[in-house]
Amino acid sequence: ESALVWFRRDLRSHDHAALFHALKAARKVWCVFVFDDTILAPLPRADRRVAFIRESLVELDAALAELAAPALPAHAATSGQHAGLIVRHGNPVQLIPALAAQLGVQAVYANHDDEPDAQARDARVRGKLSDLGVALYTSKDHVVFERNEVLTGNDSPYGVFTPYKNAWLKKLDPFYVKPYPIAPHAGRLAPIPPAVCPIGAPRVPTLGEIGFEDPGELKVPPGMRGAQALLDDFLSRIDRYDETRDFPGIKGPSYLSTHLRFGTVSVRQLAGLAWERMQAGSAGAQTWLAELIWRDFYHQILHHHPHVVGHAYKREYDRIKWAHGAKAEAHFQAWCGGRTGYPLVDAAMRQLNQTGYMHNRLRMVTASFLIKDLGIDWRRGEAYFAEKLLDFDLAANNGGWQWAASTGCDAQPYFRIFNPISQSEKFDPQGRFIRRYVPELAALPDAALHAPWLARPADLAAAQDVVLGRDYPEPIVQHDEARAETLARYAVVKEGA
Ligand code: FAD
């Protein structure tokens, strides 16, 4: 008869699986989001993601209220009650069952979250709800295909991307990207009783009220409206994505990753649009759809192989002895701070630190540099990205790091090692990106920007007397030596095989 929809990584009011199923099944539906203290507690106090979520919730609350308004009972409207979002702060394992009991619902609806911690949390919530006689129904929403939907001929999960992609594309049909219609059923969104949220009180707490500080300007516009603006902009460029996506100095990618992470955009909508354009012959859309398939791929890897959290996907790679001690620590700090002496690596790390975003090509370059030039455990880089990325997603981040470390499924072979100088020459030839984030080198001629320690003294002098070691670091390692060390380090894997 009545239901509660628990929003998590799906902060939108359109094309929403759990909301649709609740609206179809129940006469009265309420919506809730919980700021989960177990997730928030370890975060830095000025965290862009928390600010992004908060802004998105304000918009979601207003959108739900607006959807419900036409059908709101007269007595609710006159007493000032609205439909919208109930927001709680604390531990959802207690708060969701308590709210379900207070509202007297028979069922709670949510979308799948396949991260191991989320699975454990949901199992506990399910148990507590069941003690109250309340059901927890969950649906796929975050990816196009999940769990066991795309399997090999003998029903096992894929560990290699290309055959997975082919099977994924073969399975796709319009049904899987069809939107869940919300508006026609929105009259079932019920006014929030005053005992649950006092009338007139703001429903979304301020950052201060949940123990956070303002992190300053969000470089990604939040909420469904922010996602739509980015999508509109990208659709005018999508046909050239295959040619532009590798060059960090130009606007090539969609910048939608944070919205995909928090569900302020629907992946079905994006996949449907890309698929349509691809069928009309767009090579850019085809390449972009493949990126969305990588996203599904890593989610199903995490689901089938949860040991990848903390361990190599290929277990024999856990035998590698990573660099440690004072020198390794100094190298790690230089990498984090964008002070390695390799301009492209430094520009990328500064982009991450300053904006919470890093271009995909540069995620590969910086990850490879940390692991294969500095010999540092990929898990330390993974954790640093997890702390800084606005779009941090456990499945994609872990997959990306294991790919770069050659420890993962379908990773690059360990003997193929990115050269940070040639990557720089190839993907930022005029140094447009480097100059933006490493302004101390901006006056160097293009050719000298990629490895300034090899620059002619006249070039350095002409560039307003740039002195390496004073104005910008000398390289902290030599790539060729580091490469040899890495090959030796990884040999243990072969020896033990
Ligand atoms: P676009 O190029 O426009 O791609 C569209 C979407 O496809 C992205 O928004 C993303 O959802 C998905 N996507 C693209 N590439 C990948 C990929 N390789 N794996 C999985 N999904 C992909 N992506 C994250 O969303 N969160 C992360 O924490 C993350 N960490 C990464 C760490 C490393 C070391 C590497 C190499 C990659 C990582 N990626 C991660 C993947 C990728 O770099 C980002 O998704 C992309 O840069 C986001 O920018 P965009 O939205 O403009 O991408």
Boltz pocket constraint, residues with backbone or C-beta under 6 A from the ligand:
constraints:
  - pocket:
      binder: B
      contacts: [[A, 245], [A, 253], [A, 254], [A, 255], [A, 256], [A, 257], [A, 258], [A, 260], [A, 261], [A, 288], [A, 291], [A, 292], [A, 294], [A, 295], [A, 296], [A, 298], [A, 358], [A, 359], [A, 360], [A, 361], [A, 363], [A, 364], [A, 367], [A, 385], [A, 389], [A, 391], [A, 392], [A, 393], [A, 394], [A, 396], [A, 397], [A, 398], [A, 399], [A, 400], [A, 401], [A, 404]]
      max_distance: 6.0
